């Protein structure tokens, strides 16, 4: 049984690590937008890193527990409550059959994650349970729907150390790995790109994030479509950046100045339109080091193909 949906909210979907090896079939990577929060949720429950969780965007969600379950809520502070009582997040919690879990208006960040012991057990498609509405894979949760997982009982003493808890209010700095097209940009264009602070526009969703700022004048504004990856930073024909996110298509035809380091995109996933973003260069060896530390701690890639940076 598991959970009955009382209020589905604005956008609540089941997500896991995504379809990591199916780009050649034209499928987007999909998966969780905030890898950091999702990974901690599974880690604190002793789950496998790929176990599916609920991604709750902007709150207004209420669920009824149909079994006793061990859960963990991480990510945005959406005023999480159990039976109308505020509960701390970023730690494991034992809930009882009949408990009402609710998420309200955002206080800090916009995406919260509900992890359950053993993960949610929805249908898989190309080795992933991740919903991608643009590709018509799966659907948002709906009122009265039953979301399946296993009953569980566990300890209540697993929590995140304060130093690992993110600050969603700080200015977002995205570290950029130069792409093979980096040399297509002049020194003046690069200076303008890295020296300014951009603003997140209203065109910001799971597909991509358009930024507002001083445009970069480019001559070669379009090219023959080619493969793209999560985190690619395209410079569109208006001279402004588009950061490709989890549900982005697999091909595109704009010049790409680089790719944002994957772990930095978790902070971007928690920002609303109007938030500030800037870029700085990152060395590939530093990215490899940080990615390796993260993967080893959370067991990412164990019994699976390793993630790319």
Secondary structure, 3 states (H helix, E strand, C coil): CCEEEEEECCEEEEECCCCCCCHHHCCCCCCCCCHHHHHHHHHHCCCCCCCCEEEEECCCEEEEECCCEEEEEEEEECCCEECCEECCCCEEEEECCCCEEEECCCCEEEEEEEEECCCCCCCCECCECCCECCCCECCCCCCCCEECCCCCCCCCCCECCHHHCCCCCCCEEEEEEECCCHHHCCHHHHHHHHHCCEEEEEEECCCEEEEECCCCCCCCCCCCCEECCCCEEEECCCCCEEEECCCCCCEECCEEEEEECHHHHHHHCCCCCCCEEEEEECCHHHHHHHHHHHHHHHCCCCCCCCCCC
